[in-house]
Structure formats: structure tokens, C-alpha cells
Amino acid sequence: MCDFDRSELTTSGIIDLATALASDGDMRMPLPPSFPYFTEVDVVADPFEMVYFYACRPLWLCARGVQFVHNEEVCPDRPPLQIWIQLVEELQQWYRERPREFQPMVELELDDQLAGPERSFPVVLFANGAGLFGNQLYHTAMLILLHNRPRTARITDFHSGAMSSLWHAQRICSIALHNDRRECWDPCLLASFLLAARRMTHESQQDEVVRGLDRICTVTGWNASDCLQSLRAEWCLLDQIC
């Protein structure tokens, strides 16, 4: 495994990404040029390394996605299309290769009768905080990249469902709305949730987001009144556009 400064993806990295997501701005701290390579031997020999890799790689890729959107000079010797495709491919590879611990224990689509007619979002539940964190940031990275897709990018080259920004936004909301554990919340996940919530156009979805945000504030003790006010303003703007 290559040398890698983990401090760059700990608390400061999470806060920096949260700030960037919340403000629609660029990353401030420098990103490591690559993420460490793990072999099957590494994963089997040390389960902690496996958890770190699959939880933090989406964090790094999400930060790279933010950097791609806001910084055209991030890699001046490569065209934006090539960078975009590489980021999407790396994210899809992560999603395909997730171990069982990072796969949902329950996943029900909106058209699944078991989900119930009152549901505004699919049901996506994880058994542990690392799986929740990694998957929510995977969907966030994909949402950012799809909303900033180069014109010449062919989404038909990828799995169709994974190339729907609505599909990713709904899953971010579902994961966040089912996160009822205080220790599983951090500013990055809250900013990710708000980013996806802005794109919810149906009143039932918006109502569920508001109830969920109230519950999150109760669980964490955070004051999100300004976030809720900003959300409602953006939803009103969406109504006017529609």
C-alpha cells in the first residue's frame, strides 16, 4: 500500500468538504493526488484497512468532484471530459466492489409495494455507520458530477440507473432520513442531505425532508433553522420555475 497521510481525510477534510457542499464552493485544503491501493491481502489481513478504504474513498472522490467543478486548472494537461469519465468510473468501481458490510441491509424502490404508498423516497437502510457514510458520499459525488456533465459525455456508456441525478438525490435523502444515530452524523452528511433536498420538487418529499430535518436537529442538537429557511426559499423558486 502506498504512503498516504490519513490526516488529510479526517476531521479537517470532512469539515472542508461540508463547507464546500453547503456554499457551492471549492475545496480549500489540498487533496492527495491519489487514494491508496488496497489488495485482497490487505483487506483480509486487516479489516480496519478495509473499512477505512471503503468509507473514505467516496469522501476523497466527492472532494475531487467538487474540485473538478470549481477548478478548471486542477489538471491542465487533461481535458475535462477525460477527468469526468475517470471520476465516474472510479465511483462506479467502488459501488460494484463494495463488500457486504457496505451494502444496504434493506433496499426498496418507490414502486415496491412493501415500501408503502405513503413513501416519498425509496427505503435504503444500512447496518453500520461506515456503510451509511460511504454510500451517502458516493451518491453525493455522482449527483455533483451528473449536474456538471460535459456536453460530450455519453451517459449511455454507463449503467442507466446510476446516471440519473434524481436516482442519486432520492437515495441521499433516504439514507439521511433513516440516520437516527447521533454518532453517525457529521457536518458533511448534513450538507450532503441539504444538497439533495434542494432538488426535491414534490410537496410530499419536501414535507418528509422538513420532518426529517427536525428529527436530525433533535438527535444531534444542531440548530438548522437557517438551513430550513434557505431550503424553503429554494423550493419556492423551483415552484415558480415549474
C-alpha positions as CSV (number, residue, x, y, z in Angstrom):
1,M,0.0,0.0,0.0
2,C,1.3,3.4,-0.9
3,D,2.2,6.1,1.6
4,F,-0.8,8.2,2.5
5,D,-1.4,10.9,5.0
6,R,-4.7,10.0,6.6
7,S,-4.9,13.3,8.4
8,E,-5.9,14.9,5.1
9,L,-9.1,12.9,5.1
10,T,-10.1,13.1,8.8
11,T,-11.9,15.9,10.6
12,S,-10.4,18.8,8.7
13,G,-11.2,17.1,5.3
14,I,-14.8,16.4,6.4
15,I,-15.4,20.0,7.5
16,D,-13.8,21.4,4.3
17,L,-16.0,19.2,2.1
18,A,-19.1,20.1,4.2
19,T,-18.3,23.8,3.7
20,A,-17.8,23.4,0.0
21,L,-21.1,21.5,-0.4
22,A,-23.0,23.9,1.7
23,S,-21.7,27.0,0.0
24,D,-21.4,25.6,-3.5
25,G,-17.7,26.5,-3.4
26,D,-14.3,24.9,-4.0
27,M,-12.2,22.8,-1.6
28,R,-9.7,24.8,0.3
29,M,-7.3,22.2,1.5
30,P,-5.1,20.3,-0.9
31,L,-6.2,16.8,-1.9
32,P,-3.8,13.9,-2.0
33,P,-3.0,13.1,-5.7
34,S,-4.3,9.5,-5.3
35,F,-6.0,7.2,-2.9
36,P,-4.1,4.2,-1.5
37,Y,-4.3,1.0,-3.4
38,F,-5.6,-2.0,-1.5
39,T,-5.2,-5.6,-2.4
40,E,-7.3,-8.5,-1.2
41,V,-4.4,-9.5,1.0
42,D,-4.6,-6.0,2.7
43,V,-8.3,-6.3,3.3
44,V,-8.1,-9.9,4.7
45,A,-5.1,-9.1,6.8
46,D,-6.6,-6.0,8.5
47,P,-10.4,-5.5,8.4
48,F,-9.8,-1.9,9.7
49,E,-8.0,-1.1,6.5
50,M,-11.0,-2.4,4.5
51,V,-13.4,-0.2,6.5
52,Y,-11.2,2.8,6.1
53,F,-10.8,2.2,2.3
54,Y,-14.5,1.8,1.5
55,A,-15.6,4.5,3.9
56,C,-13.1,7.2,2.9
57,R,-12.6,6.6,-0.8
58,P,-16.0,8.1,-1.6
59,L,-15.1,11.1,0.6
60,W,-12.0,11.6,-1.5
61,L,-13.8,11.1,-4.8
62,C,-16.6,13.5,-3.7
63,A,-13.9,16.2,-2.8
64,R,-12.3,15.5,-6.3
65,G,-15.7,16.1,-7.9
66,V,-16.1,19.4,-6.1
67,Q,-12.6,20.4,-7.1
68,F,-13.4,19.4,-10.8
69,V,-16.5,21.6,-10.8
70,H,-14.8,24.7,-9.4
71,N,-11.2,24.5,-10.5
72,E,-10.5,24.2,-14.2
73,E,-6.8,24.1,-13.5
74,V,-7.0,21.0,-11.4
75,C,-5.3,19.0,-14.2
76,P,-4.4,21.4,-17.0
77,D,-2.8,18.6,-19.1
78,R,-6.0,16.6,-19.4
79,P,-9.4,17.6,-21.0
80,P,-12.3,18.0,-18.6
81,L,-14.2,15.1,-20.3
82,Q,-11.4,12.7,-19.5
83,I,-11.3,13.7,-15.9
84,W,-15.1,13.5,-15.6
85,I,-15.2,10.0,-17.1
86,Q,-12.3,8.8,-14.8
87,L,-14.1,10.1,-11.7
88,V,-17.4,8.5,-12.7
89,E,-15.7,5.2,-13.5
90,E,-13.9,5.2,-10.1
91,L,-17.1,5.8,-8.3
92,Q,-18.9,3.0,-10.2
93,Q,-16.0,0.7,-9.5
94,W,-16.3,1.5,-5.7
95,Y,-20.1,0.8,-5.9
96,R,-19.7,-2.5,-7.7
97,E,-16.9,-3.8,-5.5
98,R,-18.4,-2.8,-2.1
99,P,-18.1,-5.6,0.4
100,R,-21.2,-6.9,2.1
101,E,-20.7,-4.6,5.1
102,F,-21.2,-1.6,2.8
103,Q,-24.3,-2.9,1.0
104,P,-27.7,-1.9,2.3
105,M,-29.5,-4.4,4.5
106,V,-32.8,-3.2,3.1
107,E,-33.4,-1.5,-0.3
108,L,-36.9,-1.0,-1.5
109,E,-37.8,1.1,-4.6
110,L,-40.7,3.5,-4.7
111,D,-42.7,1.1,-6.9
112,D,-42.2,-1.7,-4.5
113,Q,-45.4,-2.5,-2.6
114,L,-43.5,-3.3,0.5
115,A,-42.3,0.3,0.7
116,G,-45.9,1.5,1.2
117,P,-47.9,4.1,-0.7
118,E,-47.1,6.8,1.7
119,R,-43.4,6.8,1.0
120,S,-41.9,9.7,-0.9
121,F,-38.4,8.1,-1.1
122,P,-37.0,4.7,-1.6
123,V,-36.1,2.8,1.6
124,V,-32.3,2.4,1.9
125,L,-31.1,1.1,5.3
126,F,-27.5,0.3,6.4
127,A,-26.4,-1.8,9.4
128,N,-23.4,0.4,10.3
129,G,-22.2,4.0,10.2
130,A,-19.3,3.3,7.8
131,G,-21.6,1.9,5.2
132,L,-24.0,4.8,5.6
133,F,-21.2,7.3,5.3
134,G,-19.6,5.8,2.3
135,N,-22.8,5.3,0.3
136,Q,-24.2,8.7,1.0
137,L,-21.0,10.3,-0.2
138,Y,-20.9,8.1,-3.2
139,H,-24.4,9.3,-4.2
140,T,-23.3,12.9,-3.5
141,A,-20.3,12.7,-5.7
142,M,-22.4,11.2,-8.5
143,L,-25.0,13.9,-8.1
144,I,-22.4,16.6,-8.3
145,L,-20.8,15.1,-11.4
146,L,-24.1,14.5,-13.2
147,H,-25.2,18.1,-12.7
148,N,-21.9,19.2,-14.2
149,R,-21.6,16.7,-17.0
150,P,-19.6,17.8,-20.0
151,R,-21.8,18.1,-23.1
152,T,-19.8,15.5,-25.0
153,A,-20.1,12.9,-22.2
154,R,-22.2,9.9,-23.2
155,I,-24.1,8.6,-20.3
156,T,-25.2,5.6,-22.4
157,D,-21.7,4.2,-21.8
158,F,-22.7,3.6,-18.1
159,H,-25.4,1.8,-16.2
160,S,-28.6,3.8,-16.8
161,G,-29.9,3.9,-13.3
162,A,-26.5,5.2,-12.0
163,M,-26.6,8.0,-14.4
164,S,-29.9,9.6,-13.1
165,S,-29.3,12.5,-10.8
166,L,-32.8,12.1,-9.4
167,W,-31.9,8.5,-8.5
168,H,-28.9,9.6,-6.5
169,A,-30.7,12.6,-4.9
170,Q,-33.5,10.3,-3.7
171,R,-31.1,7.9,-2.2
172,I,-29.2,10.6,-0.4
173,C,-32.4,11.8,1.2
174,S,-33.5,8.2,2.1
175,I,-30.1,7.4,3.7
176,A,-30.2,10.7,5.7
177,L,-33.8,10.4,6.7
178,H,-33.1,6.9,8.2
179,N,-30.0,8.0,10.0
180,D,-31.2,8.2,13.6
181,R,-27.9,7.7,15.4
182,R,-26.1,10.8,16.8
183,E,-22.7,9.2,16.3
184,C,-23.4,8.7,12.6
185,W,-23.9,12.3,11.8
186,D,-21.3,14.9,10.9
187,P,-21.4,18.3,9.0
188,C,-20.5,16.6,5.7
189,L,-23.5,14.3,5.8
190,L,-25.8,17.2,6.7
191,A,-24.5,19.3,3.8
192,S,-24.9,16.3,1.5
193,F,-28.5,15.9,2.6
194,L,-29.3,19.6,2.1
195,L,-27.7,19.5,-1.4
196,A,-30.0,16.7,-2.4
197,A,-33.1,18.1,-0.6
198,R,-32.9,21.3,-2.7
199,R,-33.8,19.2,-5.8
200,M,-37.0,17.7,-4.3
201,T,-39.9,19.2,-6.2
202,H,-42.9,17.3,-4.8
203,E,-44.7,18.6,-1.7
204,S,-44.8,15.2,-0.1
205,Q,-41.0,14.9,-0.5
206,Q,-40.5,18.4,0.9
207,D,-42.7,17.6,3.9
208,E,-40.7,14.5,4.7
209,V,-37.5,16.4,4.4
210,V,-38.7,19.0,6.9
211,R,-39.8,16.4,9.4
212,G,-36.5,14.6,8.9
213,L,-34.5,17.8,9.5
214,D,-36.4,18.5,12.7
215,R,-35.7,14.9,13.9
216,I,-32.0,15.3,12.9
217,C,-31.8,18.5,15.0
218,T,-33.3,16.7,17.9
219,V,-30.9,13.8,17.6
220,T,-27.7,16.0,17.1
221,G,-28.6,19.2,19.0
222,W,-27.7,21.2,15.9
223,N,-29.6,24.4,15.0
224,A,-30.6,24.1,11.4
225,S,-33.2,26.8,11.2
226,D,-31.2,28.8,8.7
227,C,-30.8,25.7,6.5
228,L,-34.5,25.1,6.6
229,Q,-35.3,28.7,5.7
230,S,-32.8,28.5,2.8
231,L,-34.4,25.2,1.6
232,R,-37.9,26.7,1.6
233,A,-36.7,29.7,-0.4
234,E,-35.2,27.4,-3.0
235,W,-38.3,25.3,-3.1
236,C,-40.4,28.4,-3.7
237,L,-38.0,29.3,-6.6
238,L,-38.4,25.8,-8.1
239,D,-42.2,26.2,-7.9
240,Q,-42.0,29.5,-9.8
241,I,-39.8,27.9,-12.5
242,C,-42.1,24.9,-12.8
